[in-house]
């Protein structure tokens, strides 16, 4: 499996357009649908509405930034990598932000 992933990454580096559709269908679309299901279930929004899909993309992007921009995000926080306590802080912060964006109770709000 690792060899197949490495081959895909090599092809993407050579020509980013070569695998875009396959990569979208295999990886990003299922992830997007899972987030879309979450947004619809949590908010009762219309599944096909543009605002629902925009919110879904925003929430997905909020999570993906920590992987996609791995060299940038830790450095902006003064870290060399993601330390365990940093991962915990990111998880708490992003989770609270997503819950808030979905108008769901967060632990902080529950304690008030």
MOPAC internal coordinates of N, CA, C and O (Angstrom, degrees):
PM7 1SCF
backbone

  N    0.0000 0     0.00 0     0.00 0    0    0    0
  C    1.4436 1     0.00 0     0.00 0    1    0    0
  C    1.5244 1   110.76 1     0.00 0    2    1    0
  O    1.2310 1   120.02 1   137.32 1    3    2    1
  N    1.3327 1   117.56 1   -42.68 1    3    2    1
  C    1.4623 1   121.41 1  -179.27 1    5    3    2
  C    1.5276 1   110.98 1   -60.05 1    6    5    3
  O    1.2310 1   120.33 1   143.26 1    7    6    5
  N    1.3354 1   116.97 1   -36.74 1    7    6    5
  C    1.4655 1   120.30 1   178.94 1    9    7    6
  C    1.5254 1   110.76 1   -65.89 1   10    9    7
  O    1.2310 1   120.14 1   140.78 1   11   10    9
  N    1.3265 1   117.34 1   -39.22 1   11   10    9
  C    1.4603 1   120.98 1   178.95 1   13   11   10
  C    1.5218 1   110.75 1   -65.97 1   14   13   11
  O    1.2310 1   120.35 1   139.68 1   15   14   13
  N    1.3147 1   116.93 1   -40.32 1   15   14   13
  C    1.4583 1   120.67 1   178.51 1   17   15   14
  C    1.5221 1   110.43 1   -65.84 1   18   17   15
  O    1.2310 1   120.59 1   137.07 1   19   18   17
  N    1.3177 1   116.47 1   -42.93 1   19   18   17
  C    1.4576 1   120.83 1   178.82 1   21   19   18
  C    1.5310 1   110.88 1   -63.14 1   22   21   19
  O    1.2310 1   120.29 1   139.15 1   23   22   21
  N    1.3212 1   117.05 1   -40.85 1   23   22   21
  C    1.4640 1   120.55 1   177.20 1   25   23   22
  C    1.5227 1   111.15 1   -62.97 1   26   25   23
  O    1.2310 1   120.51 1   138.38 1   27   26   25
  N    1.3195 1   116.63 1   -41.62 1   27   26   25
  C    1.4631 1   120.92 1   177.70 1   29   27   26
  C    1.5225 1   110.59 1   -62.40 1   30   29   27
  O    1.2310 1   120.29 1   135.23 1   31   30   29
  N    1.3210 1   117.05 1   -44.77 1   31   30   29
  C    1.4558 1   120.69 1   179.12 1   33   31   30
  C    1.5239 1   111.51 1   -63.05 1   34   33   31
  O    1.2310 1   120.17 1   141.06 1   35   34   33
  N    1.3269 1   117.28 1   -38.94 1   35   34   33
  C    1.4671 1   120.82 1   176.35 1   37   35   34
  C    1.5223 1   110.87 1   -61.57 1   38   37   35
  O    1.2310 1   120.60 1   135.19 1   39   38   37
  N    1.3282 1   116.47 1   -44.81 1   39   38   37
  C    1.4657 1   120.53 1   178.90 1   41   39   38
  C    1.5231 1   111.17 1   -63.65 1   42   41   39
  O    1.2310 1   120.46 1   140.45 1   43   42   41
  N    1.3247 1   116.73 1   -39.55 1   43   42   41
  C    1.4656 1   120.52 1   179.04 1   45   43   42
  C    1.5253 1   111.57 1   -65.63 1   46   45   43
  O    1.2310 1   120.34 1   143.67 1   47   46   45
  N    1.3232 1   116.96 1   -36.33 1   47   46   45
  C    1.4652 1   119.99 1   177.99 1   49   47   46
  C    1.5199 1   110.94 1   -66.84 1   50   49   47
  O    1.2310 1   120.56 1   141.37 1   51   50   49
  N    1.3243 1   116.53 1   -38.63 1   51   50   49
  C    1.4658 1   120.59 1  -179.97 1   53   51   50
  C    1.5223 1   111.57 1   -71.13 1   54   53   51
  O    1.2310 1   120.27 1   136.33 1   55   54   53
  N    1.3223 1   117.09 1   -43.67 1   55   54   53
  C    1.4597 1   121.75 1  -178.03 1   57   55   54
  C    1.5213 1   108.75 1  -148.75 1   58   57   55
  O    1.2310 1   119.84 1   -84.52 1   59   58   57
  N    1.3279 1   117.92 1    95.48 1   59   58   57
  C    1.4619 1   120.44 1  -176.05 1   61   59   58
  C    1.5302 1   114.00 1   -57.31 1   62   61   59
  O    1.2310 1   120.18 1   156.29 1   63   62   61
  N    1.3226 1   117.26 1   -23.71 1   63   62   61
  C    1.4696 1   119.73 1  -178.83 1   65   63   62
  C    1.5249 1   112.63 1   -77.76 1   66   65   63
  O    1.2310 1   119.82 1   162.18 1   67   66   65
  N    1.3221 1   117.95 1   -17.82 1   67   66   65
  C    1.4608 1   121.07 1  -171.78 1   69   67   66
  C    1.5238 1   113.92 1   -61.99 1   70   69   67
  O    1.2310 1   120.40 1   142.88 1   71   70   69
  N    1.2959 1   116.84 1   -37.12 1   71   70   69
  C    1.4656 1   120.76 1  -172.30 1   73   71   70
  C    1.5168 1   113.32 1  -118.62 1   74   73   71
  O    1.2310 1   120.63 1  -174.43 1   75   74   73
  N    1.3108 1   116.40 1     5.57 1   75   74   73
  C    1.4583 1   119.83 1  -172.96 1   77   75   74
  C    1.5237 1   112.40 1   -53.88 1   78   77   75
  O    1.2310 1   119.83 1   131.01 1   79   78   77
  N    1.3130 1   117.93 1   -48.99 1   79   78   77
  C    1.4632 1   120.54 1  -176.98 1   81   79   78
  C    1.5304 1   111.40 1   -67.26 1   82   81   79
  O    1.2310 1   120.28 1   135.68 1   83   82   81
  N    1.3204 1   117.06 1   -44.32 1   83   82   81
  C    1.4621 1   120.16 1   178.64 1   85   83   82
  C    1.5075 1   112.36 1   -63.71 1   86   85   83
  O    1.2310 1   120.58 1   138.83 1   87   86   85
  N    1.3189 1   116.49 1   -41.17 1   87   86   85
  C    1.4605 1   121.51 1   178.47 1   89   87   86
  C    1.5316 1   110.30 1   -65.79 1   90   89   87
  O    1.2310 1   120.68 1   138.30 1   91   90   89
  N    1.3284 1   116.30 1   -41.70 1   91   90   89
  C    1.4598 1   120.15 1   177.71 1   93   91   90
  C    1.5244 1   110.24 1   -60.55 1   94   93   91
  O    1.2310 1   120.19 1   131.34 1   95   94   93
  N    1.3165 1   117.24 1   -48.66 1   95   94   93
  C    1.4658 1   121.22 1  -176.99 1   97   95   94
  C    1.5287 1   112.22 1   -66.61 1   98   97   95
  O    1.2310 1   120.43 1   141.49 1   99   98   97
  N    1.3138 1   116.79 1   -38.51 1   99   98   97
  C    1.4686 1   120.03 1  -175.25 1  101   99   98
  C    1.5281 1   113.39 1   -81.40 1  102  101   99
  O    1.2310 1   120.26 1   146.12 1  103  102  101
  N    1.3256 1   117.12 1   -33.88 1  103  102  101
  C    1.4623 1   119.44 1  -172.02 1  105  103  102
  C    1.5246 1   112.30 1  -116.66 1  106  105  103
  O    1.2310 1   120.59 1   120.87 1  107  106  105
  N    1.3060 1   116.47 1   -59.13 1  107  106  105
  C    1.4591 1   119.49 1  -169.32 1  109  107  106
  C    1.5267 1   113.90 1   -76.33 1  110  109  107
  O    1.2310 1   119.75 1   142.94 1  111  110  109
  N    1.3150 1   118.08 1   -37.06 1  111  110  109
  C    1.4590 1   119.15 1  -179.69 1  113  111  110
  C    1.5355 1   111.83 1   -63.15 1  114  113  111
  O    1.2310 1   118.99 1   131.93 1  115  114  113
  N    1.3400 1   119.53 1   -48.07 1  115  114  113
  C    1.4690 1   118.48 1   177.07 1  117  115  114
  C    1.5352 1   112.79 1   -59.69 1  118  117  115
  O    1.2310 1   120.48 1   142.19 1  119  118  117
  N    1.3100 1   116.69 1   -37.81 1  119  118  117
  C    1.4603 1   120.56 1   177.96 1  121  119  118
  C    1.5314 1   110.28 1   -66.42 1  122  121  119
  O    1.2310 1   120.63 1   136.30 1  123  122  121
  N    1.3314 1   116.40 1   -43.70 1  123  122  121
  C    1.4619 1   121.09 1   178.13 1  125  123  122
  C    1.5257 1   110.58 1   -61.07 1  126  125  123
  O    1.2310 1   120.11 1   136.55 1  127  126  125
  N    1.3255 1   117.39 1   -43.45 1  127  126  125
  C    1.4680 1   121.15 1  -179.90 1  129  127  126
  C    1.5313 1   110.42 1   -62.79 1  130  129  127
  O    1.2310 1   120.16 1   140.55 1  131  130  129
  N    1.3240 1   117.31 1   -39.45 1  131  130  129
  C    1.4671 1   120.30 1   178.19 1  133  131  130
  C    1.5326 1   110.36 1   -63.10 1  134  133  131
  O    1.2310 1   120.23 1   136.79 1  135  134  133
  N    1.3252 1   117.16 1   -43.21 1  135  134  133
  C    1.4607 1   120.67 1   176.99 1  137  135  134
  C    1.5242 1   110.76 1   -66.54 1  138  137  135
  O    1.2310 1   120.01 1   140.65 1  139  138  137
  N    1.3248 1   117.58 1   -39.35 1  139  138  137
  C    1.4652 1   121.64 1   177.90 1  141  139  138
  C    1.5268 1   110.11 1   -61.61 1  142  141  139
  O    1.2310 1   120.57 1   136.26 1  143  142  141
  N    1.3266 1   116.51 1   -43.74 1  143  142  141
  C    1.4681 1   120.24 1   176.67 1  145  143  142
  C    1.5266 1   110.83 1   -58.11 1  146  145  143
  O    1.2310 1   120.48 1   137.02 1  147  146  145
  N    1.3258 1   116.69 1   -42.98 1  147  146  145
  C    1.4568 1   121.78 1   179.05 1  149  147  146
  C    1.5314 1   110.80 1   -61.64 1  150  149  147
  O    1.2310 1   120.45 1   132.13 1  151  150  149
  N    1.3341 1   116.74 1   -47.87 1  151  150  149
  C    1.4682 1   120.94 1  -178.57 1  153  151  150
  C    1.5200 1   110.62 1   -61.59 1  154  153  151
  O    1.2310 1   120.35 1   134.55 1  155  154  153
  N    1.3280 1   116.94 1   -45.45 1  155  154  153
  C    1.4697 1   120.49 1  -179.09 1  157  155  154
  C    1.5284 1   110.45 1   -64.12 1  158  157  155
  O    1.2310 1   120.54 1   134.55 1  159  158  157
  N    1.3284 1   116.58 1   -45.45 1  159  158  157
  C    1.4667 1   119.97 1  -178.98 1  161  159  158
  C    1.5223 1   111.63 1   -65.59 1  162  161  159
  O    1.2310 1   120.54 1   141.21 1  163  162  161
  N    1.3195 1   116.57 1   -38.79 1  163  162  161
  C    1.4601 1   120.03 1  -175.71 1  165  163  162
  C    1.5230 1   113.40 1   -77.59 1  166  165  163
  O    1.2310 1   120.65 1   148.28 1  167  166  165
  N    1.3257 1   116.37 1   -31.72 1  167  166  165
  C    1.4658 1   119.12 1  -172.41 1  169  167  166
  C    1.5179 1   114.22 1  -110.60 1  170  169  167
  O    1.2310 1   120.39 1   161.40 1  171  170  169
  N    1.3355 1   116.85 1   -18.60 1  171  170  169
  C    1.4582 1   119.80 1  -175.11 1  173  171  170
  C    1.5169 1   112.56 1    73.91 1  174  173  171
  O    1.2310 1   120.27 1  -168.74 1  175  174  173
  N    1.3194 1   117.10 1    11.26 1  175  174  173
  C    1.4683 1   120.55 1   179.58 1  177  175  174
  C    1.5192 1   110.51 1   -67.78 1  178  177  175
  O    1.2310 1   121.61 1   -21.48 1  179  178  177
  N    1.3136 1   114.52 1   158.52 1  179  178  177
  C    1.4629 1   122.18 1   176.71 1  181  179  178
  C    1.5250 1   109.03 1   -68.07 1  182  181  179
  O    1.2310 1   120.35 1   -54.52 1  183  182  181
  N    1.3257 1   116.94 1   125.48 1  183  182  181
  C    1.4688 1   122.08 1  -175.83 1  185  183  182
  C    1.5320 1   113.16 1   -56.75 1  186  185  183
  O    1.2310 1   120.32 1   139.74 1  187  186  185
  N    1.3169 1   116.99 1   -40.26 1  187  186  185
  C    1.4606 1   120.30 1  -175.85 1  189  187  186
  C    1.5141 1   114.91 1   -89.20 1  190  189  187
  O    1.2310 1   120.00 1   176.66 1  191  190  189
  N    1.3283 1   117.61 1    -3.34 1  191  190  189
  C    1.4632 1   120.52 1  -177.48 1  193  191  190
  C    1.5270 1   111.17 1   -67.88 1  194  193  191
  O    1.2310 1   121.15 1   -38.37 1  195  194  193
  N    1.3057 1   115.40 1   141.63 1  195  194  193
  C    1.4667 1   120.51 1  -179.70 1  197  195  194
  C    1.5256 1   111.13 1   -57.67 1  198  197  195
  O    1.2310 1   119.73 1   137.50 1  199  198  197
  N    1.3313 1   118.12 1   -42.50 1  199  198  197
  C    1.4633 1   119.72 1  -178.03 1  201  199  198
  C    1.5266 1   111.55 1   -64.68 1  202  201  199
  O    1.2310 1   119.99 1   146.86 1  203  202  201
  N    1.3302 1   117.63 1   -33.14 1  203  202  201
  C    1.4617 1   121.13 1   177.02 1  205  203  202
  C    1.5160 1   109.92 1   -66.36 1  206  205  203
  O    1.2310 1   120.36 1   136.49 1  207  206  205
  N    1.3100 1   116.91 1   -43.51 1  207  206  205
  C    1.4652 1   121.50 1  -179.19 1  209  207  206
  C    1.5259 1   111.53 1   -69.87 1  210  209  207
  O    1.2310 1   120.67 1   145.10 1  211  210  209
  N    1.3240 1   116.33 1   -34.90 1  211  210  209
  C    1.4687 1   119.75 1   176.65 1  213  211  210
  C    1.5218 1   110.36 1   -66.54 1  214  213  211
  O    1.2310 1   120.33 1   133.85 1  215  214  213
  N    1.3249 1   116.97 1   -46.15 1  215  214  213
  C    1.4622 1   120.80 1   177.68 1  217  215  214
  C    1.5270 1   110.54 1   -59.63 1  218  217  215
  O    1.2310 1   120.64 1   138.49 1  219  218  217
  N    1.3215 1   116.38 1   -41.51 1  219  218  217
  C    1.4647 1   120.97 1   178.14 1  221  219  218
  C    1.5186 1   110.57 1   -59.82 1  222  221  219
  O    1.2310 1   120.30 1   132.34 1  223  222  221
  N    1.3192 1   117.03 1   -47.66 1  223  222  221
  C    1.4652 1   121.02 1   179.04 1  225  223  222
  C    1.5142 1   112.14 1   -62.22 1  226  225  223
  O    1.2310 1   120.67 1   140.42 1  227  226  225
  N    1.3259 1   116.32 1   -39.58 1  227  226  225
  C    1.4666 1   120.29 1   179.56 1  229  227  226
  C    1.5287 1   111.15 1   -64.52 1  230  229  227
  O    1.2310 1   120.65 1   136.47 1  231  230  229
  N    1.3326 1   116.36 1   -43.53 1  231  230  229
  C    1.4659 1   119.61 1  -179.84 1  233  231  230
  C    1.5228 1   111.37 1   -68.04 1  234  233  231
  O    1.2310 1   120.37 1   139.67 1  235  234  233
  N    1.3153 1   116.89 1   -40.33 1  235  234  233
  C    1.4633 1   120.56 1   177.43 1  237  235  234
  C    1.5258 1   109.95 1   -63.03 1  238  237  235
  O    1.2310 1   120.63 1   135.45 1  239  238  237
  N    1.3144 1   116.40 1   -44.55 1  239  238  237
  C    1.4657 1   120.32 1   178.77 1  241  239  238
  C    1.5125 1   112.69 1   -61.76 1  242  241  239
  O    1.2310 1   120.80 1   142.82 1  243  242  241
  N    1.3344 1   116.08 1   -37.18 1  243  242  241
  C    1.4630 1   120.72 1   178.84 1  245  243  242
  C    1.5277 1   110.50 1   -59.97 1  246  245  243
  O    1.2310 1   120.40 1   143.18 1  247  246  245
  N    1.3113 1   116.85 1   -36.82 1  247  246  245
  C    1.4658 1   120.63 1   178.81 1  249  247  246
  C    1.5295 1   111.80 1   -78.65 1  250  249  247
  O    1.2310 1   120.15 1   138.52 1  251  250  249
  N    1.3210 1   117.32 1   -41.48 1  251  250  249
  C    1.4583 1   120.83 1  -175.91 1  253  251  250
  C    1.5262 1   113.68 1   -69.63 1  254  253  251
  O    1.2310 1   119.84 1   155.20 1  255  254  253
  N    1.3191 1   117.91 1   -24.80 1  255  254  253
  C    1.4563 1   120.82 1  -176.84 1  257  255  254
  C    1.5306 1   111.55 1   -58.36 1  258  257  255
  O    1.2310 1   120.47 1   148.76 1  259  258  257
  N    1.3134 1   116.71 1   -31.24 1  259  258  257
  C    1.4623 1   119.28 1  -177.30 1  261  259  258
  C    1.5236 1   112.38 1   -73.71 1  262  261  259
  O    1.2310 1   120.38 1   160.62 1  263  262  261
  N    1.3150 1   116.88 1   -19.38 1  263  262  261
  C    1.4674 1   119.94 1   174.30 1  265  263  262
  C    1.5267 1   110.04 1   -95.48 1  266  265  263
  O    1.2310 1   121.20 1   130.05 1  267  266  265
  N    1.3256 1   115.30 1   -49.95 1  267  266  265
  C    1.4659 1   120.69 1  -174.54 1  269  267  266
  C    1.5206 1   111.37 1   -62.40 1  270  269  267
  O    1.2310 1   120.10 1   138.91 1  271  270  269
  N    1.3092 1   117.42 1   -41.09 1  271  270  269
  C    1.4652 1   121.85 1  -177.71 1  273  271  270
  C    1.5151 1   111.71 1  -104.46 1  274  273  271
  O    1.2310 1   120.84 1  -143.33 1  275  274  273
  N    1.3261 1   116.00 1    36.67 1  275  274  273
  C    1.4541 1   120.62 1  -175.11 1  277  275  274
  C    1.5328 1   113.42 1   -54.20 1  278  277  275
  O    1.2310 1   118.34 1   140.93 1  279  278  277
  N    1.3247 1   120.77 1   -39.07 1  279  278  277
  C    1.4671 1   117.46 1   178.86 1  281  279  278
  C    1.5319 1   113.14 1   -69.42 1  282  281  279
  O    1.2310 1   120.08 1   156.01 1  283  282  281
  N    1.3300 1   117.45 1   -23.99 1  283  282  281
  C    1.4596 1   121.43 1  -173.54 1  285  283  282
  C    1.5206 1   112.24 1   -90.29 1  286  285  283
  O    1.2310 1   120.25 1   132.21 1  287  286  285
  N    1.3145 1   117.13 1   -47.79 1  287  286  285
  C    1.4649 1   120.58 1  -172.97 1  289  287  286
  C    1.5278 1   112.11 1   -61.18 1  290  289  287
  O    1.2310 1   118.77 1   128.25 1  291  290  289
  N    1.3341 1   119.95 1   -51.75 1  291  290  289
  C    1.4755 1   117.72 1   179.78 1  293  291  290
  C    1.5301 1   112.47 1   -59.70 1  294  293  291
  O    1.2310 1   120.86 1   139.93 1  295  294  293
  N    1.3101 1   115.95 1   -40.07 1  295  294  293
  C    1.4665 1   118.60 1  -178.79 1  297  295  294
  C    1.5303 1   110.95 1   -62.63 1  298  297  295
  O    1.2310 1   120.50 1   140.82 1  299  298  297
  N    1.3375 1   116.64 1   -39.18 1  299  298  297
  C    1.4647 1   119.31 1   179.63 1  301  299  298
  C    1.5301 1   111.33 1   -65.65 1  302  301  299
  O    1.2310 1   120.76 1   161.13 1  303  302  301
  N    1.3229 1   116.14 1   -18.87 1  303  302  301
  C    1.4623 1   121.38 1   177.68 1  305  303  302
  C    1.5314 1   112.26 1   -98.31 1  306  305  303
  O    1.2310 1   120.61 1  -177.65 1  307  306  305
  N    1.3406 1   116.44 1     2.35 1  307  306  305
  C    1.4588 1   120.78 1   179.71 1  309  307  306
  C    1.5147 1   113.64 1    81.74 1  310  309  307
  O    1.2310 1   120.20 1  -161.22 1  311  310  309
  N    1.3382 1   117.23 1    18.78 1  311  310  309
  C    1.4627 1   121.78 1  -179.82 1  313  311  310
  C    1.5211 1   110.04 1  -108.12 1  314  313  311
  O    1.2310 1   120.53 1   -25.11 1  315  314  313
  N    1.3395 1   116.58 1   154.89 1  315  314  313
  C    1.4562 1   121.35 1   172.82 1  317  315  314
  C    1.5267 1   110.88 1   -83.49 1  318  317  315
  O    1.2310 1   120.92 1   150.37 1  319  318  317
  N    1.3055 1   115.85 1   -29.63 1  319  318  317
  C    1.4654 1   123.61 1  -179.27 1  321  319  318
  C    1.5252 1   105.88 1  -151.95 1  322  321  319
  O    1.2310 1   120.17 1    12.66 1  323  322  321
  N    1.3262 1   117.28 1  -167.34 1  323  322  321
  C    1.4539 1   120.43 1   177.11 1  325  323  322
  C    1.5291 1   109.57 1   -92.87 1  326  325  323
  O    1.2310 1   119.65 1   -77.22 1  327  326  325
  N    1.3344 1   118.28 1   102.78 1  327  326  325
  C    1.4632 1   119.91 1   177.41 1  329  327  326
  C    1.5290 1   109.91 1   -74.30 1  330  329  327
  O    1.2310 1   119.83 1   -22.86 1  331  330  329
  N    1.3312 1   117.94 1   157.14 1  331  330  329
  C    1.4733 1   120.13 1  -178.85 1  333  331  330
  C    1.5285 1   113.74 1   -52.83 1  334  333  331
  O    1.2310 1   120.05 1   136.62 1  335  334  333
  N    1.3310 1   117.51 1   -43.38 1  335  334  333
  C    1.4687 1   118.05 1   179.35 1  337  335  334
  C    1.5277 1   111.21 1   -69.51 1  338  337  335
  O    1.2310 1   120.29 1   151.00 1  339  338  337
  N    1.3225 1   117.05 1   -29.00 1  339  338  337
  C    1.4639 1   121.10 1   175.53 1  341  339  338
  C    1.5197 1   111.68 1   -69.10 1  342  341  339
  O    1.2310 1   120.66 1   139.53 1  343  342  341
  N    1.3213 1   116.34 1   -40.47 1  343  342  341
  C    1.4670 1   120.78 1   177.00 1  345  343  342
  C    1.5202 1   109.55 1   -61.86 1  346  345  343
  O    1.2310 1   120.64 1   137.54 1  347  346  345
  N    1.3254 1   116.39 1   -42.46 1  347  346  345
  C    1.4663 1   120.22 1   178.79 1  349  347  346
  C    1.5300 1   110.76 1   -62.88 1  350  349  347
  O    1.2310 1   120.23 1   137.95 1  351  350  349
  N    1.3284 1   117.17 1   -42.05 1  351  350  349
  C    1.4694 1   120.91 1   179.81 1  353  351  350
  C    1.5273 1   110.75 1   -65.90 1  354  353  351
  O    1.2310 1   120.35 1   137.56 1  355  354  353
  N    1.3211 1   116.94 1   -42.44 1  355  354  353
  C    1.4711 1   120.94 1   178.07 1  357  355  354
  C    1.5217 1   109.65 1   -62.68 1  358  357  355
  O    1.2310 1   120.43 1   134.37 1  359  358  357
  N    1.3120 1   116.78 1   -45.63 1  359  358  357
  C    1.4685 1   120.69 1  -179.46 1  361  359  358
  C    1.5199 1   111.00 1   -59.56 1  362  361  359
  O    1.2310 1   120.37 1   133.53 1  363  362  361
  N    1.3204 1   116.90 1   -46.47 1  363  362  361
  C    1.4708 1   120.21 1   178.87 1  365  363  362
  C    1.5277 1   111.15 1   -61.59 1  366  365  363
  O    1.2310 1   120.82 1   133.12 1  367  366  365
  N    1.3196 1   116.05 1   -46.88 1  367  366  365
  C    1.4616 1   121.04 1  -174.92 1  369  367  366
  C    1.5230 1   111.89 1   -67.14 1  370  369  367
  O    1.2310 1   120.48 1   132.93 1  371  370  369
  N    1.3292 1   116.69 1   -47.07 1  371  370  369
  C    1.4628 1   120.36 1  -178.98 1  373  371  370
  C    1.5252 1   110.44 1   -67.72 1  374  373  371
  O    1.2310 1   120.23 1   138.82 1  375  374  373
  N    1.3217 1   117.16 1   -41.18 1  375  374  373
  C    1.4663 1   120.16 1   178.59 1  377  375  374
  C    1.5247 1   110.23 1   -60.92 1  378  377  375
  O    1.2310 1   120.18 1   134.09 1  379  378  377
  N    1.3175 1   117.27 1   -45.91 1  379  378  377
  C    1.4707 1   120.60 1   178.61 1  381  379  378
  C    1.5191 1   110.99 1   -62.08 1  382  381  379
  O    1.2310 1   120.37 1   140.44 1  383  382  381
  N    1.3324 1   116.91 1   -39.56 1  383  382  381
  C    1.4581 1   120.62 1   178.94 1  385  383  382
  C    1.5189 1   112.47 1   -65.27 1  386  385  383
  O    1.2310 1   120.52 1   139.28 1  387  386  385
  N    1.3182 1   116.61 1   -40.72 1  387  386  385
  C    1.4618 1   120.37 1   178.48 1  389  387  386
  C    1.5233 1   110.35 1   -67.68 1  390  389  387
  O    1.2310 1   120.38 1   135.02 1  391  390  389
  N    1.3168 1   116.88 1   -44.98 1  391  390  389
  C    1.4668 1   119.91 1   178.10 1  393  391  390
  C    1.5267 1   110.53 1   -59.80 1  394  393  391
  O    1.2310 1   120.71 1   138.83 1  395  394  393
  N    1.3190 1   116.25 1   -41.17 1  395  394  393
  C    1.4585 1   120.39 1   178.99 1  397  395  394
  C    1.5309 1   110.96 1   -65.42 1  398  397  395
  O    1.2310 1   120.25 1   136.99 1  399  398  397
  N    1.3364 1   117.12 1   -43.01 1  399  398  397
  C    1.4588 1   120.48 1   178.93 1  401  399  398
  C    1.5206 1   111.71 1   -62.31 1  402  401  399
  O    1.2310 1   120.53 1   150.47 1  403  402  401
  N    1.3195 1   116.59 1   -29.53 1  403  402  401
  C    1.4586 1   121.30 1   178.94 1  405  403  402
  C    1.5307 1   112.53 1   -91.67 1  406  405  403
  O    1.2310 1   120.76 1  -173.41 1  407  406  405
  N    1.3338 1   116.14 1     6.59 1  407  406  405
  C    1.4702 1   121.85 1  -177.78 1  409  407  406
  C    1.5219 1   112.45 1    56.56 1  410  409  407
  O    1.2310 1   121.08 1  -142.82 1  411  410  409
  N    1.3291 1   115.53 1    37.18 1  411  410  409
  C    1.4596 1   121.33 1   176.34 1  413  411  410
  C    1.5211 1   108.66 1  -104.95 1  414  413  411
  O    1.2310 1   119.95 1   -25.97 1  415  414  413
  N    1.3270 1   117.70 1   154.03 1  415  414  413
  C    1.4692 1   119.61 1  -179.71 1  417  415  414
  C    1.5214 1   111.00 1   -67.36 1  418  417  415
  O    1.2310 1   121.68 1   -39.38 1  419  418  417
  N    1.3234 1   114.38 1   140.62 1  419  418  417
  C    1.4643 1   120.50 1   173.97 1  421  419  418
  C    1.5126 1   107.60 1  -107.92 1  422  421  419
  O    1.2310 1   120.49 1   -15.56 1  423  422  421
  N    1.2861 1   116.67 1   164.44 1  423  422  421
  C    1.4456 1   120.93 1   177.66 1  425  423  422
  C    1.5206 1   111.83 1   -56.43 1  426  425  423
  O    1.2310 1   120.44 1   140.74 1  427  426  425
  N    1.3301 1   116.76 1   -39.26 1  427  426  425
  C    1.4614 1   120.55 1  -179.71 1  429  427  426
  C    1.5183 1   111.01 1   -65.57 1  430  429  427
  O    1.2310 1   120.42 1   138.14 1  431  430  429
  N    1.3174 1   116.80 1   -41.86 1  431  430  429
  C    1.4661 1   120.28 1   178.90 1  433  431  430
  C    1.5141 1   111.20 1   -69.66 1  434  433  431
  O    1.2310 1   120.41 1   144.73 1  435  434  433
  N    1.3308 1   116.82 1   -35.27 1  435  434  433
  C    1.4550 1   121.10 1  -179.00 1  437  435  434
  C    1.5231 1   111.47 1   -63.62 1  438  437  435
  O    1.2310 1   120.35 1   149.52 1  439  438  437
  N    1.3398 1   116.94 1   -30.48 1  439  438  437
  C    1.4622 1   121.34 1  -177.07 1  441  439  438
  C    1.5207 1   112.30 1   -79.91 1  442  441  439
  O    1.2310 1   120.11 1   160.71 1  443  442  441
  N    1.3266 1   117.40 1   -19.29 1  443  442  441
  C    1.4802 1   120.92 1  -179.78 1  445  443  442
  C    1.5061 1   111.74 1   -73.30 1  446  445  443
  O    1.2310 1   120.10 1   180.00 1  447  446  445

